[in-house]
Amino acid sequence: MEKLSDMLYQLGDGNVLKTALFESKVFSAWEEIVGSAVKNNAVPQKIKGGILFIKTKNPSWANELKVLSDNIKKRINESVGAQVVHEIRFVHGSKSAFEAQVEDSAFINLDSIVLDDEEIKYIEELTSEINEDELKRHLQRLLIKDRKLNRLRTGNKKGSHDAIGKKVLDRRKRAR
């Protein structure tokens, strides 16, 4: 039987999944890392090539956070347990666009979106061959959040399984 980790390496760079898990920790633990004052004035946008892009409420916040960027970077990497962020870049948008994003992220309650038993079973099957418990839990949470966000984007309609997941399960069946 082929291991899930081997299949993921075959589907693409094996480090991509682990990097995505670490990066997701940055976004989910943002307030814990920077505190509520910064969270209310700066929102992480994306991480690309080790560069974290943060949108600030105004240029003053961008300047203030630039001074603190080495400390923020250190706290992020310590929090996620890996060197995920090598550089931080700050951008600022219009106040209304920033406030809308902060409000949207504050009021989205993914707990209100319930996955059915079939979707949970699918996620458990995808992660069944991962032996490291912490990695398995994080991957399952990431897959559940992804599924719920996809439901949110599509008006809470049940979507089909993702292409990589199908490939993993198909290869597993062929190996048996």
N, C-alpha and C positions, 0 to 999 in steps of 0.2 A: 504494500500500500504506500502510495506517495504521500509525503508530508506536505501540509499546507504551506509551510515556509518555502519548500522547494518549488511548489507550484507558483507561489508569488514571485520568486526569483525568475522563473521561466516567463511569467507574464510581463515582467519589467524589472527594473532595478529593485532588488530586495530591500534596499534601504529606504525606498520611497514610502512604504507603508509605515515603517517605524518613525520616519521623519514626520509624516502626517499626524501620527499619534502625538508626538511631542509638541508639534505646532498647535494641535487642537487644545492641548493643556494650557498654552499661553492665553488663548481666547477665553477658555472656561474659567481660568483662575485670575483673570485680569485685575479684578477689584482686590483680591487677596494680595496680589503682587505690588500694586501701586497705591492702594488705598482709595477711599471713596471720593476724596477731593479731586484727585487726578482722573479717576474713572468718569466723573461727571463733566470733565473738560477735555478728555482725550480718549479716543476709541481706536483700538488696533484694527487696521484694515485688512492687511494680508502680510504673509511672510513669503518672500521670494528670494531664493538663493542666499538665505541666511540674513536677509535685510528685512527688518520689521518696519512696515509703514504705519504710522500713527497719524490719524486725523485729529487736529486740535480745534477747539472752539474759536480761537483767534490767534493772531501772531504772537501775542504776549505769552500765551501758554506754550506755544512752540518754542520760543526762546528760553523760557524757564525750564522746560523739559530737556532742551539740548544740553543745558548745564548739568542736569541730573542723568543724562543718557547712559554714562558708564555704570552708574549705580543701578539704574533700571535694568540694563542689559545683564548685569551680574545677578540681580534678584530673579530675573526671568529664567536664566539658565540654571540657577540653583533650584528654583521651584519645579522645573520640569525634569531636572536630573540629566541634562544633556546640553551641549553647546549648540543650541538651535539658532540663537540670534547672535550675529557677529557685528551687526551695525543697525542703527536706528535712524530712520529718516522721518521728518515731521512735515506734514502738509496741513493746510487749514482750508476749510471750505466756508461757504456762506453760513452765517449763524443759524438760519432757519434749516438748512440742509443738515447741519450737525445736530441740532436739537431734535429733528425728526428721526435721525438715526439713533440717538440716545434713547428717545422715547420708544421707538420701535423695539430696540433690544431690551428695554426695561419691561415692556408689556407683553412680549411674546412668552406665553406659557406653554412650553412643549409638553408639560404633564397633562394638559387637557387633550392631547392627541394620543389616542390609544391604538397600539398595534394589535392586530389579531393574533391568535395562536399560531397560524401558519407563518406569519412574518417572524415571530419570535423563534419558532422552530428553525426557520431558514437561517437566521442569524446564528443560532446555536450550532447548527450543522456546519456553517462556514468556519466557525472558530473551534470546532470540536477537537482538532488535532494540535492545537497550541498547548504546549505543556506548561509554559510560564503563566502562573495564575494572574499576576498583575497585568501582564501584557494582554492576556485573554479578556480580562474585565474591561480594560481601557478600549480594546478593539470592539467589544460588544457594545459598550456605551456609545462609541463613535458611530457604529453602524446604526444603532437605534436612533441617535440624534439625526443622522443623515436621512434616515427613512422618514422621521417625523417632519424634518424641515422640507423634504420633498413633498410630503402630504400638505404642508402649509402652503407651499408654492403652487400646488395643483388644486387647491381648494379642498383639501382633506380627502382626495380620492386615492384609493389604494392603487399603487403603482406596480409595475412589473419588477422583477428582481434585476439587479444590476448585471451588466455584461461580465465583469470580472468574476463575480460570484458564480454565475452560470458556468463559466469556463472552469473554475476550481472544482465545482461539483461534478461536472461532466468528466473531467480528468480522473477524479476520484472513482467514479463509477466504472470507467474503462479499466482502471488499475485493479479493480476487484475481480 
